[in-house]
Amino acid sequence: MLPWDCRVIYFLTVCVIPRHNVLANDAAWRALRQTLRRLDKWNIYCVLVMPDHVHLLSAPLERELSVAAFLKWLKRWFNEVYDFPLERQW
């Protein structure tokens, strides 16, 4: 039996559509780091940036926080900072 305060950890993958090499550069890494600092209600344990997607190990500080909200703000804040090519989206 697990204790009630047991944390959940999510393995998330966020892809660029259409799949293309737009994240394998210093500007994308800086933008992602800045974005993740803003997501202060989540613990980020590991991040792996690939040319066309990002892998994350993350856990909410409160069990009620949703992954959908995490991804919404991740994408929105990243897009504000990074000069995403117009034909690309998450």
VOPAGU-2260 file (C-alpha; in pm, 1 decimal, decimal comma):
REM VOPAGU-2260
SITE   aa  ch    i         X         Y         Z
SITE  MET   A    0       0,0       0,0       0,0
SITE  LEU   A    1     126,6     348,4     -89,0
SITE  PRO   A    2     126,7     636,0     160,1
SITE  TRP   A    3    -130,2     912,2      99,7
SITE  ASP   A    4     136,7    1175,5      40,8
SITE  CYS   A    5     298,5     973,1    -237,6
SITE  ARG   A    6     389,2    1195,0    -532,2
SITE  VAL   A    7     307,2    1119,1    -890,2
SITE  ILE   A    8     576,4    1174,2   -1153,8
SITE  TYR   A    9     482,0    1221,8   -1516,2
SITE  PHE   A   10     692,8    1136,5   -1819,2
SITE  LEU   A   11     584,1    1384,4   -2085,3
SITE  THR   A   12     678,3    1417,6   -2449,2
SITE  VAL   A   13     587,2    1733,7   -2639,5
SITE  CYS   A   14     637,6    1728,2   -3016,8
SITE  VAL   A   15     668,5    1997,1   -3280,4
SITE  ILE   A   16     423,7    1965,3   -3571,0
SITE  PRO   A   17     527,0    1910,8   -3843,5
SITE  ARG   A   18     831,9    1729,9   -3706,9
SITE  HIS   A   19    1135,4    1936,5   -3797,8
SITE  ASN   A   20    1467,4    2037,7   -3641,1
SITE  VAL   A   21    1367,0    2362,4   -3466,5
SITE  LEU   A   22    1464,6    2291,4   -3103,9
SITE  ALA   A   23    1828,2    2179,9   -3134,9
SITE  ASN   A   24    1986,1    2518,6   -3066,6
SITE  ASP   A   25    2093,7    2740,4   -2777,8
SITE  ALA   A   26    1802,8    2984,1   -2814,9
SITE  ALA   A   27    1546,3    2704,4   -2776,4
SITE  TRP   A   28    1727,7    2567,9   -2469,8
SITE  ARG   A   29    1739,0    2912,6   -2306,7
SITE  ALA   A   30    1369,4    2967,5   -2382,4
SITE  LEU   A   31    1278,9    2629,4   -2236,2
SITE  ARG   A   32    1480,9    2690,6   -1919,5
SITE  GLN   A   33    1315,2    3030,4   -1875,1
SITE  THR   A   34     972,2    2874,6   -1931,0
SITE  LEU   A   35    1031,2    2592,4   -1683,7
SITE  ARG   A   36    1134,0    2841,2   -1413,3
SITE  ARG   A   37     791,9    3004,9   -1451,6
SITE  LEU   A   38     615,5    2671,4   -1392,9
SITE  ASP   A   39     683,8    2707,0   -1021,3
SITE  LYS   A   40     409,0    2470,3    -905,6
SITE  TRP   A   41     589,7    2175,4   -1065,1
SITE  ASN   A   42     913,2    1994,1    -985,8
SITE  ILE   A   43    1111,6    1933,5   -1301,7
SITE  TYR   A   44    1344,6    1638,7   -1250,2
SITE  CYS   A   45    1483,0    1587,6   -1598,2
SITE  VAL   A   46    1459,7    1754,1   -1938,9
SITE  LEU   A   47    1586,6    1619,2   -2268,9
SITE  VAL   A   48    1554,4    1841,1   -2574,2
SITE  MET   A   49    1561,2    1665,6   -2909,2
SITE  PRO   A   50    1554,1    1839,5   -3249,3
SITE  ASP   A   51    1174,4    1810,1   -3281,3
SITE  HIS   A   52    1046,5    1721,4   -2934,2
SITE  VAL   A   53    1107,3    1758,1   -2560,9
SITE  HIS   A   54    1097,6    1487,2   -2291,2
SITE  LEU   A   55    1026,6    1585,6   -1929,7
SITE  LEU   A   56    1004,9    1410,4   -1594,9
SITE  SER   A   57     786,0    1631,8   -1382,7
SITE  ALA   A   58     570,0    1619,4   -1070,7
SITE  PRO   A   59     308,4    1865,6    -946,0
SITE  LEU   A   60     364,4    2014,4    -602,1
SITE  GLU   A   61      -7,8    1958,5    -538,1
SITE  ARG   A   62    -179,9    1641,2    -653,8
SITE  GLU   A   63    -477,2    1837,2    -797,4
SITE  LEU   A   64    -267,8    2020,9   -1059,2
SITE  SER   A   65    -338,7    1898,6   -1409,6
SITE  VAL   A   66     -95,9    1790,8   -1677,9
SITE  ALA   A   67    -316,2    1969,3   -1932,6
SITE  ALA   A   68    -261,3    2302,6   -1756,1
SITE  PHE   A   69     112,6    2233,7   -1726,7
SITE  LEU   A   70     136,8    2170,8   -2102,6
SITE  LYS   A   71     -82,7    2469,0   -2188,7
SITE  TRP   A   72     141,6    2710,5   -1998,8
SITE  LEU   A   73     462,7    2539,8   -2112,9
SITE  LYS   A   74     365,2    2584,9   -2477,6
SITE  ARG   A   75     226,6    2936,7   -2434,5
SITE  TRP   A   76     521,6    3074,8   -2237,3
SITE  PHE   A   77     777,9    2901,9   -2458,4
SITE  ASN   A   78     615,5    3049,2   -2769,7
SITE  GLU   A   79     630,5    3396,9   -2611,8
SITE  VAL   A   80    1006,6    3371,3   -2562,9
SITE  TYR   A   81    1121,5    3163,0   -2859,7
SITE  ASP   A   82    1096,1    3274,0   -3221,5
SITE  PHE   A   83     909,3    2964,7   -3341,3
SITE  PRO   A   84     890,5    2941,0   -3721,6
SITE  LEU   A   85     537,0    3035,3   -3831,7
SITE  GLU   A   86     462,8    2698,6   -3990,6
SITE  ARG   A   87     544,3    2512,2   -3664,4
SITE  GLN   A   88     328,0    2446,1   -3362,6
SITE  TRP   A   89     322,6    2209,9   -3066,7
